[in-house]
Amino acid sequence: MATLWDPAERHGHLGPLPGQRLVLVTGAARGLGVGICKQVLQQADAELIVAARSLPKAQELADELGPRCRALQCDVSDEASCRLVAETVAKIRGSRALSVVHNAGVAYDLPWFPAPWPVEAARVTLGTNLFGAMRLTEALLPELLDERAHGRLVFVSSGAGAANLSKMAEERRCALTTIEDVKALKDFCEAFIQAYEASAKEQAEVPLPKLQEGFWLQSNGFSKACLNRYCQMMALQHPTLCCVACSPGFVETEMVKTYRGDSKLKSVEEGGDVCAWLALSPDAGPSGVKTPPSEGEGQPDNHEKNEGLAAAS
């Protein structure tokens, strides 16, 4: 079962860091990314890299936030872009510890999005939300695994991941929660993509989401369930690397502009506080999947829905 983490506890632990930490935030130029960046800079000893696909937008935010920020172009769906980011980080990091906040993400099939959902939604969503995080992590591993300054990975997940996991057939759920290598995880995702694309072509008869071939066919939640597992895999493979996945709650971003429910939305600064604390705190706890109490649409109703996402330490 995942660690149930109460965001209110953060203020009791966050204190001065023993040395400077360099924090890289992906998808930083808009939405939750902006909130994370602002909260990171509340820590006086942190330097921030604003990473986004659009360098002009990243630079505009870095200029606004002040001298402790620099901008980098980073398209997590592109391997060459991730390598260039890693090369730049290696040049500027020095002896500082590196925290990477994997915030870049897309969504094409949230529950309030109108049907029919795009056939390509699964492949594009996983390409950014999961494979993008994997791609950048791999490129940055030499910096993250520095024995002199242990790195940290923070994966911005969602309660939708636990919800999607709970709706899978038992066989699929057990398969995901026991995957131990990247190839097996990619193969699992490819099976989901094939099932999604086949079903998406038939939405006129049976709309998505639905249970098909053991998968709950909603790609945003599926991508977060897989991201949680990848976080655990990294924690198990690299014991000195703190790896955490968290849900910042239901945050008012572009993705929810068409939402018409009655759930209370957080500001981007409120949502970003969670991610910044995990990136900076000297006492973020053991590696694993951390979820706050249920807050709004897409969040777990209770933490029993997180079964199978056991914290890995």
C-alpha positions as CSV (number, residue, x, y, z in Angstrom):
1,M,0.0,0.0,0.0
2,A,1.3,3.5,-0.8
3,T,2.5,5.8,1.9
4,L,-0.4,8.2,2.7
5,W,1.3,11.6,3.0
6,D,-0.3,14.6,4.5
7,P,0.9,17.8,2.8
8,A,0.4,19.7,6.0
9,E,3.4,17.8,7.5
10,R,5.8,19.6,5.1
11,H,6.1,22.7,7.2
12,G,7.5,20.7,10.1
13,H,10.4,19.3,8.0
14,L,11.4,21.9,5.4
15,G,14.5,23.7,6.6
16,P,17.9,24.9,5.4
17,L,19.6,22.5,3.1
18,P,23.2,21.4,3.9
19,G,24.2,22.7,0.5
20,Q,22.8,24.2,-2.6
21,R,20.4,22.1,-4.7
22,L,19.8,22.5,-8.4
23,V,16.2,21.9,-9.3
24,L,15.1,21.2,-12.9
25,V,11.3,21.4,-13.6
26,T,9.9,20.1,-16.9
27,G,6.8,21.5,-18.4
28,A,7.7,24.6,-16.4
29,A,6.4,27.5,-18.6
30,R,2.7,27.2,-17.8
31,G,0.1,25.8,-15.5
32,L,1.3,23.7,-12.5
33,G,4.9,24.1,-13.7
34,V,4.8,27.8,-13.0
35,G,3.5,27.1,-9.5
36,I,6.2,24.6,-8.8
37,C,8.9,27.0,-10.0
38,K,7.6,29.8,-7.7
39,Q,7.5,27.5,-4.7
40,V,11.0,26.2,-5.4
41,L,12.3,29.7,-5.1
42,Q,10.8,30.1,-1.6
43,Q,13.9,28.0,-0.6
44,A,16.7,30.5,-0.4
45,D,19.4,28.0,-1.2
46,A,18.0,26.6,-4.4
47,E,18.8,27.4,-8.0
48,L,16.1,26.7,-10.6
49,I,16.2,25.5,-14.2
50,V,13.0,26.4,-16.1
51,A,12.7,23.7,-18.7
52,A,10.0,23.7,-21.4
53,R,9.5,22.9,-25.1
54,S,9.3,26.6,-25.9
55,L,12.5,28.3,-25.0
56,P,11.0,31.9,-25.4
57,K,8.3,31.0,-22.9
58,A,10.8,29.4,-20.5
59,Q,13.1,32.4,-20.8
60,E,10.2,34.8,-20.1
61,L,9.3,33.0,-16.9
62,A,13.0,32.8,-15.8
63,D,13.4,36.5,-16.4
64,E,10.2,37.1,-14.3
65,L,11.3,34.9,-11.4
66,G,14.8,36.4,-11.0
67,P,18.5,35.8,-11.0
68,R,18.4,32.3,-9.4
69,C,16.6,31.0,-12.6
70,R,17.8,29.9,-16.0
71,A,15.9,28.7,-19.0
72,L,16.5,25.5,-21.0
73,Q,14.6,24.2,-24.1
74,C,13.5,20.7,-23.2
75,D,11.2,18.5,-25.3
76,V,10.9,15.2,-23.3
77,S,9.5,13.4,-26.3
78,D,12.8,14.0,-28.2
79,E,15.9,12.0,-27.2
80,A,18.3,14.5,-28.7
81,S,16.7,17.4,-26.7
82,C,17.0,15.3,-23.5
83,R,20.7,14.7,-24.2
84,L,21.4,18.4,-24.7
85,V,19.6,19.2,-21.4
86,A,21.8,16.6,-19.6
87,E,25.0,18.0,-21.1
88,T,24.0,21.5,-20.0
89,V,23.2,20.3,-16.4
90,A,26.5,18.5,-16.2
91,K,28.3,21.8,-17.1
92,I,26.5,24.0,-14.5
93,R,25.7,21.6,-11.6
94,G,29.2,21.6,-10.0
95,S,29.0,19.8,-6.7
96,R,25.4,20.6,-6.0
97,A,22.7,17.9,-5.6
98,L,20.2,17.7,-8.5
99,S,16.5,17.4,-8.1
100,V,14.4,16.7,-11.2
101,V,10.6,17.4,-11.1
102,H,9.0,15.5,-13.9
103,N,5.9,17.7,-14.5
104,A,5.7,17.8,-18.3
105,G,2.4,16.1,-19.4
106,V,-0.5,16.1,-21.8
107,A,-4.1,14.9,-21.6
108,Y,-6.5,14.0,-24.4
109,D,-9.1,11.9,-22.6
110,L,-9.9,13.3,-19.2
111,P,-13.4,12.3,-18.0
112,W,-14.9,15.7,-18.8
113,F,-13.4,15.9,-22.3
114,P,-16.1,15.4,-25.0
115,A,-16.3,12.2,-27.0
116,P,-15.0,10.8,-29.2
117,W,-11.5,10.8,-27.8
118,P,-8.7,10.8,-30.4
119,V,-7.4,7.5,-31.6
120,E,-3.9,8.6,-31.0
121,A,-4.5,9.7,-27.4
122,A,-2.8,6.7,-25.8
123,R,0.3,6.8,-27.8
124,V,0.8,10.5,-27.5
125,T,-0.1,10.6,-23.8
126,L,2.3,7.8,-22.9
127,G,5.0,9.3,-25.1
128,T,5.1,12.4,-23.0
129,N,3.8,11.5,-19.5
130,L,5.7,8.2,-19.1
131,F,8.3,7.7,-21.8
132,G,9.3,11.4,-21.7
133,A,10.1,11.1,-18.0
134,M,12.0,7.9,-18.6
135,R,13.9,9.4,-21.5
136,L,15.1,12.5,-19.5
137,T,15.8,10.4,-16.3
138,E,18.1,8.1,-18.3
139,A,20.0,11.1,-19.8
140,L,20.4,12.7,-16.3
141,L,21.4,9.5,-14.4
142,P,25.1,10.3,-14.2
143,E,24.3,13.6,-12.5
144,L,21.6,12.1,-10.3
145,L,23.8,9.2,-9.1
146,D,26.8,11.4,-8.0
147,E,27.9,9.8,-4.7
148,R,29.0,13.2,-3.4
149,A,25.6,14.8,-3.8
150,H,22.7,12.3,-4.0
151,G,20.0,13.3,-6.5
152,R,16.3,13.2,-6.3
153,L,13.4,12.4,-8.8
154,V,9.9,13.8,-8.2
155,F,7.3,12.4,-10.6
156,V,4.1,14.5,-10.8
157,S,1.4,11.8,-10.8
158,S,-2.3,11.9,-10.1
159,G,-5.0,10.0,-8.1
160,A,-6.2,9.0,-11.6
161,G,-3.3,6.6,-11.7
162,A,-4.6,4.7,-8.6
163,A,-8.1,4.8,-10.0
164,N,-7.1,3.4,-13.3
165,L,-5.1,0.6,-11.6
166,S,-8.2,-0.3,-9.5
167,K,-10.3,-0.7,-12.6
168,M,-7.9,-3.0,-14.4
169,A,-8.6,-6.7,-14.5
170,E,-6.7,-8.5,-11.7
171,E,-4.3,-10.1,-14.1
172,R,-3.3,-6.8,-15.6
173,R,-3.1,-5.1,-12.2
174,C,-0.8,-7.8,-10.9
175,A,1.4,-7.7,-14.0
176,L,1.9,-3.9,-13.7
177,T,2.7,-3.9,-10.0
178,T,5.3,-6.6,-10.4
179,I,7.1,-5.3,-13.5
180,E,10.8,-4.9,-12.8
181,D,12.5,-3.7,-16.0
182,V,11.9,-1.0,-18.5
183,K,11.5,-3.3,-21.5
184,A,8.6,-5.1,-19.8
185,L,7.0,-1.8,-18.9
186,K,7.2,-0.6,-22.5
187,D,5.7,-3.9,-23.7
188,F,2.9,-3.6,-21.2
189,C,2.2,0.0,-22.5
190,E,2.3,-1.1,-26.1
191,A,-0.4,-3.7,-25.4
192,F,-2.5,-1.0,-23.8
193,I,-1.9,1.3,-26.9
194,Q,-3.0,-1.4,-29.3
195,A,-6.2,-2.1,-27.3
196,Y,-6.9,1.6,-27.0
197,E,-6.5,2.3,-30.7
198,A,-8.6,-0.6,-31.7
199,S,-11.4,0.5,-29.4
200,A,-11.1,4.2,-30.2
201,K,-12.0,3.4,-33.8
202,E,-15.3,1.9,-32.7
203,Q,-16.4,4.7,-30.3
204,A,-19.6,5.3,-32.3
205,E,-20.9,2.0,-31.0
206,V,-19.1,1.7,-27.6
207,P,-17.7,5.0,-26.2
208,L,-14.5,5.1,-24.2
209,P,-13.6,4.6,-21.4
210,K,-14.3,0.9,-21.1
211,L,-12.7,-2.3,-19.9
212,Q,-11.0,-4.1,-22.8
213,E,-8.4,-6.9,-22.8
214,G,-8.1,-6.3,-19.1
215,F,-7.2,-2.6,-19.4
216,W,-9.3,0.4,-18.3
217,L,-9.0,2.4,-21.5
218,Q,-8.4,5.9,-20.3
219,S,-4.8,6.9,-21.2
220,N,-4.2,9.7,-18.8
221,G,-4.9,7.6,-15.7
222,F,-3.0,4.6,-17.2
223,S,0.0,6.8,-17.9
224,K,0.1,7.9,-14.2
225,A,-0.3,4.3,-13.0
226,C,2.7,3.3,-15.1
227,L,4.6,6.4,-13.9
228,N,4.1,5.3,-10.3
229,R,5.5,1.9,-11.1
230,Y,8.5,3.4,-12.9
231,C,9.2,5.5,-9.8
232,Q,9.3,2.3,-7.7
233,M,11.5,0.6,-10.2
234,M,14.0,3.4,-10.1
235,A,14.0,3.4,-6.3
236,L,14.7,-0.3,-6.2
237,Q,17.5,-0.1,-8.8
238,H,19.2,2.9,-7.3
239,P,19.1,2.9,-3.5
240,T,21.0,6.1,-3.1
241,L,18.5,8.0,-5.4
242,C,15.4,9.3,-3.7
243,C,12.5,8.7,-6.0
244,V,9.0,9.9,-5.2
245,A,5.7,10.2,-7.1
246,C,3.0,12.4,-5.8
247,S,-0.4,13.8,-6.6
248,P,-0.6,17.6,-6.1
249,G,-4.4,17.5,-6.0
250,F,-6.9,18.9,-8.4
251,V,-5.2,22.1,-9.8
252,E,-6.7,24.9,-11.9
253,T,-4.8,24.6,-15.2
254,E,-5.6,24.6,-18.9
255,M,-6.6,20.9,-18.7
256,V,-9.6,21.7,-16.4
257,K,-10.9,24.8,-18.1
258,T,-13.9,22.8,-19.4
259,Y,-14.6,21.0,-16.1
260,R,-18.0,21.7,-14.8
261,G,-18.1,19.7,-11.6
262,D,-18.3,21.0,-8.0
263,S,-14.8,19.9,-6.8
264,K,-12.7,22.7,-5.4
265,L,-9.7,23.5,-7.4
266,K,-6.3,24.5,-6.0
267,S,-4.2,27.3,-7.4
268,V,-1.0,26.4,-9.2
269,E,1.0,27.7,-6.3
270,E,-1.0,25.5,-3.9
271,G,-0.4,22.5,-6.1
272,G,3.2,23.4,-6.7
273,D,3.9,23.5,-3.0
274,V,3.7,19.7,-2.7
275,C,6.2,19.1,-5.6
276,A,8.6,21.8,-4.5
277,W,8.7,20.4,-0.9
278,L,9.5,16.9,-2.1
279,A,12.2,18.3,-4.4
280,L,13.9,20.3,-1.6
281,S,13.1,18.9,1.8
282,P,16.0,17.1,3.6
283,D,13.4,14.8,5.1
284,A,11.1,13.7,2.2
285,G,10.9,10.2,3.6
286,P,11.5,6.9,1.8
287,S,11.4,6.5,-1.9
288,G,8.0,5.4,-3.3
289,V,4.6,6.6,-4.2
290,K,3.1,9.3,-2.0
291,T,-0.5,10.5,-2.3
292,P,-2.2,13.2,-0.3
293,P,-5.7,12.6,1.1
294,S,-8.6,12.7,-1.5
295,E,-9.0,16.1,-3.0
296,G,-11.4,16.5,-6.0
297,E,-12.1,14.8,-9.2
298,G,-9.7,12.0,-10.2
299,Q,-8.3,11.5,-6.7
300,P,-8.6,8.2,-4.8
301,D,-11.7,7.9,-2.6
302,N,-9.6,6.3,0.0
303,H,-6.1,5.0,0.2
304,E,-7.2,1.4,-0.2
305,K,-7.3,2.2,-3.9
306,N,-3.6,2.5,-3.8
307,E,-3.1,-1.2,-3.2
308,G,-0.2,-2.6,-5.3
309,L,1.6,0.7,-5.2
310,A,3.7,-0.2,-2.2
311,A,6.4,2.3,-1.3
312,A,9.8,1.1,-2.3
313,S,12.7,1.9,0.0
